[in-house]
Amino acid sequence: MDDPVLHPVRLLKTGRRDAFYNMGLDETLLEAVSRGASPPALRLYGWSPPAVSVGYFQGLTEEIDLDACKRHGVDVVRRISGGGAVFHQAEVTYSIVMPLTHPLAGNTIRESYETLCGGVIRGLDLLGVPSRFIPVNDIISGERKISGNAQTRRAGCLLQHGTVLLEDEVDLMFELLRVPSEKLKGKIIRDVKDRITSLKRLLGRPVPFSEAENALAEGFRQALSLEFIRVFPRAGGEAADAPAGEEEKRAGELAAEKFGSPEWIFKR
């Protein structure tokens, strides 16, 4: 049997950062891959402080209780990808960027989702959590959602990002998100609790961020036949790559001037 074709990809582990930097670095990597300054990239990260992100097409005030977010110290940011509002706290988030011509990008949006979500599914399997892909962009375990994913395509590239829940915090989430009817809020919360799950619930123990992060990195490597390469190696000889100085600078600019600006956040 022939050995699989390996796909060179940068692996970046950038830890827990604020929402504006996280979205800024994702877009920075998209720009770098688009102009050929970077090979495809897989990034794993968390959120500190916690945040709510809304999809590009969503109306902010219709989806989020801004006063509640302020009370709880939760940032609010708008993504460049579509999809619904997401509360980010106890989770590992991934983003993967590649040209649309890349073999892993597939021929259709559904095909690309299914292929790339295979990395998450394999990572969960390594943690002892069986799961499967549900079109268009969800991953479920035991019939409950554990990972939601979103995608955008621009400048000849695909950016897909998604989450794996370490713990589910539905009650807090619904303090931050608006619901269609306060009278039905209790029922909506119960329904959501019945539809989502987390690593803690499935494994019966807390799963550290680093454990889930490492499993996802290995899951993507195995499922997608990735070869992790380092363009700007991290200090100490770690396997993960580091953002270049100009990438850090650009991410900071986007965080301050775009993702942290009221004009962008309240865009719709």
Backbone hydrogen bonds in HBPLUS format (Angstrom, degrees):
<---DONOR---> <-ACCEPTOR-->    atom                        ^
c    i                          cat <-CA-CA->   ^        H-A-AA   ^      H-
h    n   atom  resd res      DA  || num        DHA   H-A  angle D-A-AA Bond
n    s   type  num  typ     dist DA aas  dist angle  dist       angle   num
A0007-HIS N   A0225-SER O   2.85 MM 218  6.19 155.5  1.91 152.0 160.1     1
A0227-GLU N   A0007-HIS O   2.91 MM 220  5.58 159.4  1.95 128.2 126.4     2
A0009-VAL N   A0227-GLU O   2.94 MM 218  5.96 158.0  1.99 146.8 147.6     3
A0229-ILE N   A0009-VAL O   2.97 MM 220  5.88 155.6  2.03 135.0 141.5     4
A0010-ARG N   A0040-PRO O   2.88 MM  30  6.31 164.9  1.91 152.7 152.4     5
A0042-LEU N   A0010-ARG O   2.71 MM  32  5.98 166.1  1.73 170.8 173.9     6
A0241-ASP N   A0011-LEU O   2.56 MM 230  5.56 163.3  1.59 168.8 173.6     7
A0012-LEU N   A0042-LEU O   2.81 MM  30  6.21 161.4  1.84 157.8 163.2     8
A0044-LEU N   A0012-LEU O   2.82 MM  32  6.28 155.3  1.88 163.0 171.5     9
A0014-THR N   A0044-LEU O   3.14 MM  30  6.50 148.4  2.24 162.3 171.7    10
A0046-GLY N   A0015-GLY O   2.98 MM  31  5.70 164.2  2.01 120.5 119.7    11
A0017-ARG N   A0046-GLY O   3.24 MM  29  6.31 161.7  2.27 124.5 119.3    12
A0048-SER N   A0017-ARG O   2.92 MM  31  5.12 159.2  1.97 115.5 120.2    13
A0022-ASN N   A0018-ASP O   2.97 MM   4  6.22 167.3  1.99 157.9 162.2    14
A0023-MET N   A0019-ALA O   3.03 MM   4  6.25 164.5  2.06 149.6 152.4    15
A0024-GLY N   A0020-PHE O   2.92 MM   4  5.95 146.4  2.03 135.5 146.1    16
A0025-LEU N   A0021-TYR O   2.74 MM   4  5.95 159.8  1.78 163.7 165.8    17
A0026-ASP N   A0022-ASN O   3.13 MM   4  6.31 159.1  2.18 143.6 149.5    18
A0027-GLU N   A0023-MET O   3.09 MM   4  6.30 162.8  2.12 145.2 149.3    19
A0028-THR N   A0024-GLY O   2.90 MM   4  6.08 149.2  2.00 141.1 150.8    20
A0029-LEU N   A0025-LEU O   2.91 MM   4  6.11 160.7  1.95 154.4 157.3    21
A0030-LEU N   A0026-ASP O   3.06 MM   4  6.35 152.0  2.14 143.1 151.2    22
A0031-GLU N   A0027-GLU O   2.91 MM   4  6.21 158.9  1.95 151.4 156.2    23
A0032-ALA N   A0028-THR O   2.91 MM   4  6.17 159.9  1.95 150.2 156.0    24
A0033-VAL N   A0029-LEU O   2.91 MM   4  6.05 165.2  1.94 152.6 155.8    25
A0034-SER N   A0030-LEU O   2.97 MM   4  6.02 156.7  2.02 145.0 152.2    26
A0035-ARG N   A0031-GLU O   3.10 MM   4  6.37 153.4  2.17 150.2 155.1    27
A0037-ALA N   A0032-ALA O   2.84 MM   5  4.96 134.9  2.04 160.2 158.3    28
A0036-GLY N   A0033-VAL O   3.16 MM   3  5.07 157.9  2.21 101.8 108.3    29
A0041-ALA N   A0097-VAL O   3.06 MM  56  5.31 148.4  2.16 139.0 148.9    30
A0097-VAL N   A0041-ALA O   2.88 MM  56  5.31 158.5  1.93 153.9 161.1    31
A0043-ARG N   A0095-SER O   2.76 MM  52  5.15 169.0  1.77 160.5 163.7    32
A0095-SER N   A0043-ARG O   2.85 MM  52  5.15 144.8  1.97 144.3 150.5    33
A0045-TYR N   A0093-THR O   2.86 MM  48  5.31 160.6  1.89 153.7 158.9    34
A0093-THR N   A0045-TYR O   2.86 MM  48  5.31 170.6  1.86 171.1 169.5    35
A0075-ASP N   A0050-PRO O   2.92 MM  25  6.34 154.0  1.99 153.8 146.5    36
A0051-ALA N   A0088-HIS O   3.05 MM  37  5.20 158.5  2.10 142.2 149.0    37
A0088-HIS N   A0051-ALA O   2.69 MM  37  5.20 179.1  1.69 170.1 170.1    38
A0052-VAL N   A0075-ASP O   2.81 MM  23  6.25 149.4  1.90 150.3 157.8    39
A0077-VAL N   A0052-VAL O   3.02 MM  25  6.42 157.3  2.07 158.6 162.8    40
A0053-SER N   A0086-VAL O   2.89 MM  33  5.33 156.3  1.94 153.4 158.2    41
A0086-VAL N   A0053-SER O   2.82 MM  33  5.33 155.5  1.88 153.4 161.8    42
A0054-VAL N   A0077-VAL O   2.97 MM  23  6.51 151.1  2.05 152.6 161.8    43
A0079-ARG N   A0054-VAL O   2.89 MM  25  6.04 175.8  1.89 175.2 174.5    44
A0058-GLN N   A0055-GLY O   3.08 MM   3  5.43 165.7  2.10 117.0 121.6    45
A0056-TYR N   A0081-SER O   2.82 MM  25  5.59 164.6  1.84 140.2 145.4    46
A0063-GLU N   A0060-LEU O   3.01 MM   3  5.37 141.2  2.17 106.6 117.6    47
A0064-ILE N   A0060-LEU O   2.95 MM   4  5.98 153.2  2.02 163.0 171.0    48
A0178-ARG N   A0063-GLU O   2.92 MM 115  5.28 168.0  1.94 124.6 128.4    49
A0065-ASP N   A0176-LEU O   2.75 MM 111  5.24 176.5  1.75 153.6 154.3    50
A0069-CYS N   A0065-ASP O   3.07 MM   4  6.42 155.8  2.13 151.6 158.9    51
A0070-LYS N   A0066-LEU O   3.01 MM   4  6.24 155.2  2.07 145.4 151.8    52
A0071-ARG N   A0067-ASP O   2.97 MM   4  6.27 157.1  2.02 148.3 154.4    53
A0072-HIS N   A0068-ALA O   3.07 MM   4  6.27 151.8  2.16 147.5 154.2    54
A0074-VAL N   A0069-CYS O   2.83 MM   5  4.80 174.3  1.83 149.4 148.7    55
A0073-GLY N   A0070-LYS O   3.22 MM   3  5.11 160.0  2.26 100.8 106.8    56
A0091-GLU N   A0089-GLN O   3.09 MM   2  5.75 124.0  2.42 107.6  92.0    57
A0166-LEU N   A0090-ALA O   2.88 MM  76  5.29 157.6  1.93 129.1 133.6    58
A0167-GLU N   A0090-ALA O   3.40 MM  77  5.57 156.0  2.46 139.6 135.8    59
A0092-VAL N   A0164-VAL O   3.04 MM  72  5.39 155.2  2.11 148.0 155.0    60
A0164-VAL N   A0092-VAL O   2.89 MM  72  5.39 143.2  2.03 150.9 162.6    61
A0094-TYR N   A0162-GLY O   2.92 MM  68  5.55 160.2  1.96 154.8 161.3    62
A0162-GLY N   A0094-TYR O   3.00 MM  68  5.55 149.7  2.10 144.5 152.0    63
A0096-ILE N   A0160-GLN O   2.78 MM  64  5.41 152.3  1.86 153.8 163.4    64
A0160-GLN N   A0096-ILE O   2.99 MM  64  5.41 166.0  2.01 154.6 158.6    65
A0098-MET N   A0158-LEU O   3.11 MM  60  5.51 153.3  2.18 148.2 156.2    66
A0158-LEU N   A0098-MET O   2.80 MM  60  5.51 165.1  1.82 167.8 171.4    67
A0102-HIS N   A0099-PRO O   3.02 MM   3  5.36 165.4  2.04 113.0 117.4    68
A0100-LEU N   A0156-GLY O   2.92 MM  56  5.73 166.1  1.94 138.7 137.7    69
A0105-ALA N   A0102-HIS O   2.94 MM   3  5.35 157.2  1.99 116.4 123.9    70
A0112-SER N   A0108-THR O   3.00 MM   4  6.27 156.2  2.06 148.4 154.5    71
A0113-TYR N   A0109-ILE O   2.96 MM   4  6.24 163.0  1.99 155.6 160.0    72
A0114-GLU N   A0110-ARG O   2.95 MM   4  6.18 169.6  1.96 155.9 158.4    73
A0115-THR N   A0111-GLU O   2.96 MM   4  6.11 160.8  1.99 148.3 153.7    74
A0116-LEU N   A0112-SER O   2.93 MM   4  6.01 175.0  1.93 156.6 157.9    75
A0117-CYS N   A0113-TYR O   2.83 MM   4  5.79 159.1  1.87 151.5 158.2    76
A0118-GLY N   A0115-THR O   3.04 MM   3  5.26 141.9  2.19  99.8 111.4    77
A0119-GLY N   A0116-LEU O   3.07 MM   3  5.75 154.8  2.13 115.8 121.3    78
A0120-VAL N   A0117-CYS O   3.03 MM   3  5.18 120.1  2.41  99.8 114.0    79
A0121-ILE N   A0117-CYS O   2.98 MM   4  6.32 164.5  2.01 156.5 160.8    80
A0122-ARG N   A0118-GLY O   2.98 MM   4  6.11 158.7  2.02 143.2 148.4    81
A0123-GLY N   A0119-GLY O   3.03 MM   4  6.16 154.9  2.09 139.7 147.0    82
A0124-LEU N   A0120-VAL O   2.87 MM   4  6.15 158.3  1.91 156.1 161.3    83
A0125-ASP N   A0121-ILE O   2.98 MM   4  6.20 150.7  2.07 141.5 150.1    84
A0126-LEU N   A0122-ARG O   3.00 MM   4  6.33 148.9  2.10 147.3 154.9    85
A0127-LEU N   A0124-LEU O   3.00 MM   3  5.04 132.7  2.23  96.6 110.2    86
A0129-VAL N   A0124-LEU O   2.83 MM   5  5.07 161.7  1.86 143.2 140.6    87
A0128-GLY N   A0125-ASP O   2.94 MM   3  4.98 155.2  2.00 103.3 111.3    88
A0132-ARG N   A0140-ILE O   2.92 MM   8  5.59 149.4  2.01 152.5 162.5    89
A0140-ILE N   A0132-ARG O   2.94 MM   8  5.59 160.5  1.98 162.6 163.8    90
A0134-ILE N   A0138-ASP O   2.82 MM   4  5.18 169.7  1.83 150.2 148.5    91
A0138-ASP N   A0134-ILE O   3.10 MM   4  5.18 165.3  2.12 164.8 160.3    92
A0149-ASN N   A0137-ASN O   3.15 MM  12  5.39 130.9  2.41 154.3 167.3    93
A0139-ILE N   A0147-SER O   2.93 MM   8  5.04 149.1  2.03 153.1 153.3    94
A0146-ILE N   A0139-ILE O   2.97 MM   7  6.03 168.9  1.98 154.4 157.1    95
A0147-SER N   A0139-ILE O   3.29 MM   8  5.04 151.7  2.38 146.8 142.3    96
A0141-SER N   A0144-ARG O   2.74 MM   3  5.33 157.2  1.79 154.3 155.8    97
A0144-ARG N   A0141-SER O   3.07 MM   3  5.33 160.7  2.11 109.5 115.6    98
A0145-LYS N   A0195-ARG O   2.71 MM  50  6.07 159.1  1.75 155.5 148.0    99
A0197-THR N   A0145-LYS O   2.84 MM  52  5.90 147.8  1.94 154.4 149.1   100
A0165-LEU N   A0146-ILE O   3.39 MM  19  6.00 161.8  2.42 160.6 165.9   101
A0163-THR N   A0148-GLY O   3.12 MM  15  5.87 150.5  2.22 156.9 165.3   102
A0150-ALA N   A0161-HIS O   2.82 MM  11  5.61 162.4  1.85 166.5 172.2   103
A0161-HIS N   A0150-ALA O   2.95 MM  11  5.61 156.2  2.01 153.4 161.3   104
A0152-THR N   A0159-LEU O   2.89 MM   7  5.38 151.4  1.97 151.0 160.4   105
A0159-LEU N   A0152-THR O   2.90 MM   7  5.38 166.5  1.92 166.3 166.6   106
A0154-ARG N   A0157-CYS O   3.01 MM   3  5.43 143.2  2.15 143.2 153.6   107
A0157-CYS N   A0154-ARG O   2.85 MM   3  5.43 157.8  1.89 120.1 127.4   108
A0199-LEU N   A0165-LEU O   2.96 MM  34  6.34 161.9  1.99 146.7 150.6   109
A0200-LYS N   A0166-LEU O   3.01 MM  34  5.90 153.5  2.08 145.3 152.4   110
A0173-MET N   A0169-GLU O   2.99 MM   4  6.15 159.9  2.03 150.5 157.0   111
A0174-PHE N   A0170-VAL O   2.97 MM   4  6.20 153.0  2.04 152.8 158.0   112
A0175-GLU N   A0172-LEU O   2.96 MM   3  5.08 149.0  2.06 103.2 113.2   113
A0176-LEU N   A0173-MET O   3.07 MM   3  5.30 136.4  2.26 100.0 111.9   114
A0177-LEU N   A0173-MET O   2.94 MM   4  6.20 146.2  2.06 148.5 159.0   115
A0184-LEU N   A0181-SER O   3.05 MM   3  5.35 135.9  2.25 103.9 115.4   116
A0185-LYS N   A0182-GLU O   3.15 MM   3  4.92 161.0  2.19 100.2 105.9   117
A0188-ILE N   A0184-LEU O   2.92 MM   4  6.15 160.6  1.96 159.5 166.0   118
A0189-ILE N   A0185-LYS O   2.89 MM   4  6.14 161.2  1.93 157.5 161.8   119
A0190-ARG N   A0186-GLY O   3.03 MM   4  6.28 161.2  2.07 146.3 151.5   120
A0191-ASP N   A0187-LYS O   2.86 MM   4  6.10 158.0  1.91 150.0 156.3   121
A0192-VAL N   A0188-ILE O   2.92 MM   4  6.17 158.2  1.96 150.1 155.8   122
A0193-LYS N   A0189-ILE O   2.92 MM   4  6.15 161.6  1.95 152.6 157.7   123
A0194-ASP N   A0190-ARG O   3.07 MM   4  6.30 138.2  2.25 140.1 151.0   124
A0194-ASP N   A0191-ASP O   3.14 MM   3  5.10 126.6  2.44  92.3 106.3   125
A0195-ARG N   A0192-VAL O   2.86 MM   3  4.93 143.3  1.99 101.0 112.9   126
A0196-ILE N   A0192-VAL O   3.01 MM   4  6.19 131.4  2.26 159.0 169.3   127
A0202-LEU N   A0198-SER O   2.97 MM   4  6.18 162.0  2.00 152.1 157.3   128
A0203-LEU N   A0199-LEU O   2.83 MM   4  5.79 161.3  1.86 153.4 157.8   129
A0204-GLY N   A0200-LYS O   2.85 MM   4  5.37 130.8  2.10 134.0 144.0   130
A0211-GLU N   A0208-PRO O   3.15 MM   3  5.34 122.6  2.50 101.0 114.7   131
A0212-ALA N   A0208-PRO O   3.20 MM   4  6.56 165.8  2.22 160.0 162.5   132
A0213-GLU N   A0209-PHE O   2.84 MM   4  5.99 161.3  1.87 156.3 162.7   133
A0214-ASN N   A0210-SER O   2.96 MM   4  6.03 163.3  1.98 144.8 148.6   134
A0215-ALA N   A0211-GLU O   3.06 MM   4  6.23 156.2  2.12 144.0 150.8   135
A0216-LEU N   A0212-ALA O   2.94 MM   4  6.14 158.0  1.99 150.6 156.2   136
A0217-ALA N   A0213-GLU O   3.01 MM   4  6.27 160.9  2.05 149.8 155.0   137
A0218-GLU N   A0214-ASN O   3.04 MM   4  6.25 165.0  2.06 148.7 152.3   138
A0219-GLY N   A0215-ALA O   2.75 MM   4  5.90 148.7  1.85 143.6 153.9   139
A0220-PHE N   A0216-LEU O   2.87 MM   4  6.09 164.8  1.89 156.9 158.6   140
A0221-ARG N   A0217-ALA O   3.03 MM   4  6.23 158.5  2.07 143.6 150.3   141
A0222-GLN N   A0218-GLU O   2.92 MM   4  6.12 165.3  1.94 152.4 155.0   142
A0223-ALA N   A0219-GLY O   2.90 MM   4  5.93 170.2  1.91 155.5 157.9   143
A0224-LEU N   A0220-PHE O   3.01 MM   4  5.69 160.1  2.05 143.6 148.8   144
A0226-LEU N   A0221-ARG O   3.02 MM   5  4.53 150.3  2.11 123.5 131.8   145
A0242-ALA N   A0232-PHE O   2.98 MM  10  5.43 136.2  2.17 132.3 144.7   146
A0247-GLU N   A0244-ALA O   2.98 MM   3  4.99 122.9  2.31  95.7 111.3   147
A0248-GLU N   A0244-ALA O   2.90 MM   4  6.27 158.6  1.95 159.0 164.4   148
A0249-LYS N   A0245-GLY O   2.99 MM   4  6.22 158.1  2.04 145.8 152.2   149
A0250-ARG N   A0246-GLU O   2.97 MM   4  6.07 159.3  2.01 138.5 144.1   150
A0251-ALA N   A0247-GLU O   2.86 MM   4  6.02 159.5  1.90 150.6 156.5   151
A0252-GLY N   A0248-GLU O   2.98 MM   4  6.17 155.7  2.04 147.0 153.1   152
A0253-GLU N   A0249-LYS O   2.99 MM   4  6.29 152.0  2.07 146.3 154.2   153
A0254-LEU N   A0250-ARG O   2.91 MM   4  6.19 164.4  1.94 154.3 157.8   154
A0255-ALA N   A0251-ALA O   2.87 MM   4  6.01 152.3  1.94 144.3 152.8   155
A0256-ALA N   A0252-GLY O   3.03 MM   4  6.21 158.0  2.08 146.5 151.0   156
A0257-GLU N   A0253-GLU O   2.79 MM   4  5.78 169.7  1.80 157.7 161.1   157
A0258-LYS N   A0254-LEU O   2.92 MM   4  5.01 146.9  2.03 125.8 133.6   158
A0259-PHE N   A0254-LEU O   2.88 MM   5  6.21 145.7  1.99 154.2 163.5   159
A0260-GLY N   A0255-ALA O   2.81 MM   5  5.52 121.9  2.15 135.5 149.9   160
A0261-SER N   A0258-LYS O   3.07 MM   3  5.29 161.5  2.11 111.1 116.9   161
A0264-TRP N   A0261-SER O   3.10 MM   3  5.52 129.0  2.37 108.2 119.6   162
A0265-ILE N   A0261-SER O   2.98 MM   4  6.23 176.7  1.99 162.9 163.0   163
A0266-PHE N   A0262-PRO O   2.83 MM   4  5.62 166.9  1.85 147.9 151.8   164
A0267-LYS N   A0264-TRP O   3.07 MM   3  4.84 155.5  2.14 111.7 110.6   165
